[in-house]
Amino acid sequence: MAVKMRLTRMGDKKSPFYRIVVIDSRKAQSGEYIDKIGYVDPLKSPAEIVIDVDKAKDWLSKGVQPTETVRSYLIKAGAMEQPAKLSAPKTNDKKKKKN
């Protein structure tokens, strides 16, 4: 079972907030989750980010893979360390034919 840490959208139309949840990667975005780690309210200025750092570290030690957005929130909250070097984005560079 591939378990991920990702965002689940909550809230009304045009007033979203997001929960940071641990969920099976095969489930729907708003499906049943295993554990709630925190939440993000992007409408507040600055965006309100609340994360239970102990729960997050526990799940990360068990091998849960966070999405890129959740990874950035975890780094801001201090649950993860920022990697020394970020990997380059994957590209589809195809060799050009010479005629």
N, C-alpha and C positions, 0 to 999 in steps of 0.2 A: 504494500500500500504506500503510495507516494503522498506524503503529507507536506503541505505548504503553509506558510504564514502569508496571508494576503488581506486585502481590504474588502469589506462588504458594505455596499451602499445602503444607507438608512435615510430616514427623513422624508419630508414632503417634496412635492414638485418645486423645483427651483430653490430649495433650501436643504441641500444635502449635508449629511455628516457621515463619516465612515467608521466602522468598527475594524479593529485589527484582530483577526481571528486565525486560529489554527484549524485547517480543514483538509479533508481528502481532496487531492487535486482533480479528481474525476467528478466531484459534486458541482452543482450549479453555483453561480456567484453568490446568490442569496440563500443557498441551501443550508442544511443542518451542519453546524460546526462542532468541533471537539472542545475548544476552549476559547474564551475571549481574553485577549491580552491587553487591549486598550481601545482608545478611540481618537479620531482626528476631526476637528471642526474647522474646515478651511474658510468659513465665512467670517470668522472673527479676525481682527487685525491686531497683532500677528496671529497666524493660525494656531489654534490650541491643540497641542499634542500631549495626550496623557497615556503613558505606557507603564504597565507593571513590569519593572525591569527584572525582578526575580523570576517571574513566570517566563519572560522572554528568554532569559539566559538558560533556564531549565529546558525549554523546548529546543533551543539552538544546540544544546549539548546532546540532545537525543537525535539530532540530524535533520531537523525541520529546515527546509529551504525557504527563505523569505523572497518575495518578489523584489524588483529593483526599488519600487517606491517605498515598500515597507523597510527595506534595508537602509534607505536614507533616513527614515524616521527613527530606526533603532540606533543608528550612529549618532543622531542628534540627541537622543535620550540617554546615551551612554551604555546601552545594552550590548553594542558591538563596537569593535575598533575599526577605524577606516583602514582599508588596505593601503599598503605603501604605494602600489602602482595600480591604477585602474586599467583594465584590459580594453583594448581597442574594440570598437563595435564591429560586428561581422558585416562584411560587404560581399556582394556578388560581382567581383571583378572578373570579366571574361576577356581572354586575350583577343585582340583585334586581328582579323585576317589581313595579310598584306597581299595585294594583287599586283 
